[in-house]
Amino acid sequence: MELSIPHRSLTHSNSSHSRLRNSLVHPSQRLLLPAHLPQRKVHILSTHPPSPSVDPAVTRAADNNGSPAVTTAQGARIGEVKRVTKETNVRVKINLDGDAVAENNTGIPFLDHMLDQLASHGLFDVHVKAVGDIHIDDHHTNEDVALAIGTAMLQALGDRKGINRFGDFSAPLDEALVHVSLDLSGRPHLGYDLHIPTERVGTYDTQLMEHFFQSLVNTSGMTLHIRQLAGKNSHHIIEATFKAFARALRQATEYDPRRRGSIPSSKGVLSRT
């Protein structure tokens, strides 16, 4: 960034010029980039928002722009969940401020491919390990993975201070076009309008797609609308859906610098209801 100084200021004495130069950058007035930019050096697993009293750098960030100080190690927004039932054993770890690291092994290859899209296009770190009764069918594993992902997102979001809250994106994939709009409102609702022409993609039952998003919505407290605008190929339609969802979620979870750390609600609170 270049700093423009009026011409008349350059005619001052050397002492005036020195004072001007020294006043440009003061330790208490350092420019802080928005918290969602990749400034992190170390991530420490924590599902709690950082405390300003922990680190002077965190305190300065809160004082200067009022937004959560997620540029330090304490600020990584991470949710980690273990869900064990008689039907499945699922572990999920989500980092909303990640680097698109995807390590997914659900036993359902097509679902793994879709979770990779979530990580890649949302710039989230997504780690899912699941063992389930897929010898029966994929239903229980598909459901419990989605429930765990939603719970991990709920943890990672915390009090949701300073976030955009809303996300909206349309993603094309060849002939397919899918629009996703979402609100991290704390109120679970799914509007689903996909017309997938085949019963399966590979071994994946395409009926499970709606159930996946319904389960994720239920535990995350997200309002989610999915609309298919075009598409004939089942794989393309579903993949476009995950790409649009990832980008909309990324938009919603990122920080709005103008909000200055406040909760994006006229009620003053956003929570899972």
VENWOKA-V176483 format. One record per residue. N is the residue number from 0. RES is the residue in one small letter. SS is DSSP state (A for helix, B for strand, O for the rest). Layout:
[[N;RES;SS] [N;RES;SS]]
//
This chain:
[[0;m;O] [1;e;O] [2;l;O] [3;s;O] [4;i;O] [5;p;O] [6;h;A] [7;r;A] [8;s;A] [9;l;A] [10;t;A] [11;h;O] [12;s;O] [13;n;A] [14;s;A] [15;s;A] [16;h;A] [17;s;A] [18;r;A] [19;l;A] [20;r;A] [21;n;A] [22;s;A] [23;l;A] [24;v;O] [25;h;O] [26;p;A] [27;s;A] [28;q;A] [29;r;O] [30;l;O] [31;l;O] [32;l;O] [33;p;O] [34;a;O] [35;h;O] [36;l;O] [37;p;O] [38;q;O] [39;r;O] [40;k;O] [41;v;O] [42;h;O] [43;i;O] [44;l;O] [45;s;O] [46;t;O] [47;h;O] [48;p;O] [49;p;O] [50;s;O] [51;p;O] [52;s;O] [53;v;O] [54;d;O] [55;p;A] [56;a;A] [57;v;A] [58;t;A] [59;r;A] [60;a;A] [61;a;A] [62;d;A] [63;n;A] [64;n;A] [65;g;O] [66;s;O] [67;p;O] [68;a;O] [69;v;O] [70;t;O] [71;t;O] [72;a;A] [73;q;A] [74;g;A] [75;a;O] [76;r;O] [77;i;B] [78;g;B] [79;e;B] [80;v;B] [81;k;B] [82;r;B] [83;v;B] [84;t;O] [85;k;O] [86;e;O] [87;t;B] [88;n;B] [89;v;B] [90;r;B] [91;v;B] [92;k;B] [93;i;B] [94;n;B] [95;l;O] [96;d;O] [97;g;O] [98;d;O] [99;a;O] [100;v;O] [101;a;B] [102;e;B] [103;n;B] [104;n;B] [105;t;O] [106;g;O] [107;i;O] [108;p;A] [109;f;A] [110;l;A] [111;d;A] [112;h;A] [113;m;A] [114;l;A] [115;d;A] [116;q;A] [117;l;A] [118;a;A] [119;s;A] [120;h;A] [121;g;A] [122;l;O] [123;f;O] [124;d;B] [125;v;B] [126;h;B] [127;v;B] [128;k;B] [129;a;B] [130;v;B] [131;g;B] [132;d;O] [133;i;O] [134;h;O] [135;i;O] [136;d;O] [137;d;O] [138;h;A] [139;h;A] [140;t;A] [141;n;A] [142;e;A] [143;d;A] [144;v;A] [145;a;A] [146;l;A] [147;a;A] [148;i;A] [149;g;A] [150;t;A] [151;a;A] [152;m;A] [153;l;A] [154;q;A] [155;a;A] [156;l;A] [157;g;O] [158;d;O] [159;r;O] [160;k;B] [161;g;O] [162;i;B] [163;n;O] [164;r;O] [165;f;B] [166;g;B] [167;d;B] [168;f;B] [169;s;B] [170;a;B] [171;p;B] [172;l;B] [173;d;O] [174;e;O] [175;a;B] [176;l;B] [177;v;B] [178;h;B] [179;v;B] [180;s;B] [181;l;B] [182;d;B] [183;l;O] [184;s;O] [185;g;O] [186;r;O] [187;p;O] [188;h;B] [189;l;B] [190;g;B] [191;y;B] [192;d;B] [193;l;O] [194;h;O] [195;i;O] [196;p;O] [197;t;O] [198;e;O] [199;r;B] [200;v;B] [201;g;O] [202;t;O] [203;y;B] [204;d;B] [205;t;O] [206;q;O] [207;l;A] [208;m;A] [209;e;A] [210;h;A] [211;f;A] [212;f;A] [213;q;A] [214;s;A] [215;l;A] [216;v;A] [217;n;A] [218;t;A] [219;s;A] [220;g;O] [221;m;O] [222;t;B] [223;l;B] [224;h;B] [225;i;B] [226;r;B] [227;q;B] [228;l;B] [229;a;B] [230;g;O] [231;k;O] [232;n;O] [233;s;A] [234;h;A] [235;h;A] [236;i;A] [237;i;A] [238;e;A] [239;a;A] [240;t;A] [241;f;A] [242;k;A] [243;a;A] [244;f;A] [245;a;A] [246;r;A] [247;a;A] [248;l;A] [249;r;A] [250;q;A] [251;a;A] [252;t;A] [253;e;O] [254;y;B] [255;d;O] [256;p;A] [257;r;A] [258;r;A] [259;r;O] [260;g;O] [261;s;O] [262;i;B] [263;p;O] [264;s;O] [265;s;O] [266;k;O] [267;g;O] [268;v;O] [269;l;O] [270;s;O] [271;r;O] [272;t;O]]
//
